[in-house]
Amino acid sequence: MRKWPRGRYTRPPLSWKRTGQQAVRTCRLVTLGCKVNQYETQQIKEALLRADFREAAESEPADLCVVNTCTVTENADSRGRQVVRQLARENPNCQTIVTGGYATHDPDSVARLPNVIEVVPDKRELPDVLLRLGVAEFPTGISRFDGHKRAFVKVQDGCLLRCPYCIIIIPQVRPRLESRSPDDIEAEIRRLIDFGYEEIVLTGIHVGHYGVDTTRGRSGRPPFRLWHLLQRLDQILGRWRLRLSSIEAAEFSEDFISAAADCEHLCPHFHPALQSGSDTVLARMRRRYRVAQFLETVAKLHERLPNPALSTDVIVGFPGETDEEFEQTLDTCRQARFMKIHIFPFSRRRGTPAATMPNQVAAPAKKQRCQELARLETELTRQYASTLVDHPVEVLVEGVSASRAGFVQGTDRRYVTVEMPGDSRDFGHLVTGRAQRLEADELVAIRFSAPNQASVFASDCLESTPTHRATTDCTIHESPA
């Protein structure tokens, strides 16, 4: 294993042995990047709050700052530097700990930033680093997810793939493949449900790899894969729902699809990352599937689940992508009937094989293709929204509507954004309604329950009929994933 460079102190550390009214220390945490980083920051926060720290108020200087960085793109590295410098300006006497992808990829550069006392390239060293600051206990999970109406639960870390455009292929950026035990995951989800969360999202660096490491090289050990985890979690009683983050198309096995179809708590929204709809581009990307296999997976999902919502990622302008190959991507997206497409113009990431590939696509061509794909996405989104007319929706209310007074906004099981009459009492709760008609880009629906009244959503089946109706209209439109 690589020996990680130790962080360096840019100034003598503050004395944490304080007495009297100064015993409580203040902290400020900043997260950049993905759902996994957000989860890990929550872990760090809970460790600090258990050890005489409290979060600094918005205008209050912090004694300790923690920055959890991302390194997926060079812009992410730049953003990490900006955040650390801004924290130093706003908290001139603070000590800053930097961890995450950028700290792993370029620890020496991070260590030169102002007020940085420790760089933690390997997050597994965080408990030891925090121990030196008086934090005796580092939690194995989380008990809440501050600032969110839904909670993320990290189920695994690491990735076995070696996609040439991804900096994660450098093994040191993320640790080896490691899955959490189902006992720990279930206990954490039960805590979060007891705390009041009604939607849980399973996340990880490569969620579809969950459980692979537990049987690799261990003959005779019974497998426990992602579909086994779904079946186990579905036994947790109560009014809550489960959602998956991104999963690879190659991992939609018969076992997985059967389990997904039978899990009552699982939302019928899946995010298989397409990346390209051209076989030749997929080959250059070293993806494990081809277009026909991807579309076969889509067909199986539609066959086994009622009107599943499919979102995806597409990289536009991968090195060597021709106009014909891009047209193939457009055609594949049409056939897959995605309800949302996350569009990423290819960005050369130093340190990845794709950065030095020949035939880099010019920026104007990438921009034009992104615009064309965005137009198609709008068309596909409207088509999917129209399929929800006259069907029930179950909405996790997340906030007030930005455009309609007296309305709240949230997402339904298929990750569609819904606006309906309500107030802050609905925040974080599941509320049901029925879509009535499509008007331009929006679905108009009725709400089954008054604000802050529980309503039972007996079945996700589109043919289900509610036993009670209200007469209040609400508006539904597609959600950014």
Summary of the structure (lengths in Angstrom):
residues: 481
radius of gyration: 23.5
end to end distance: 36.5
largest distance: 71.1
contacts: 1592
relative contact order: 0.08
helix: 35%
strand: 22%
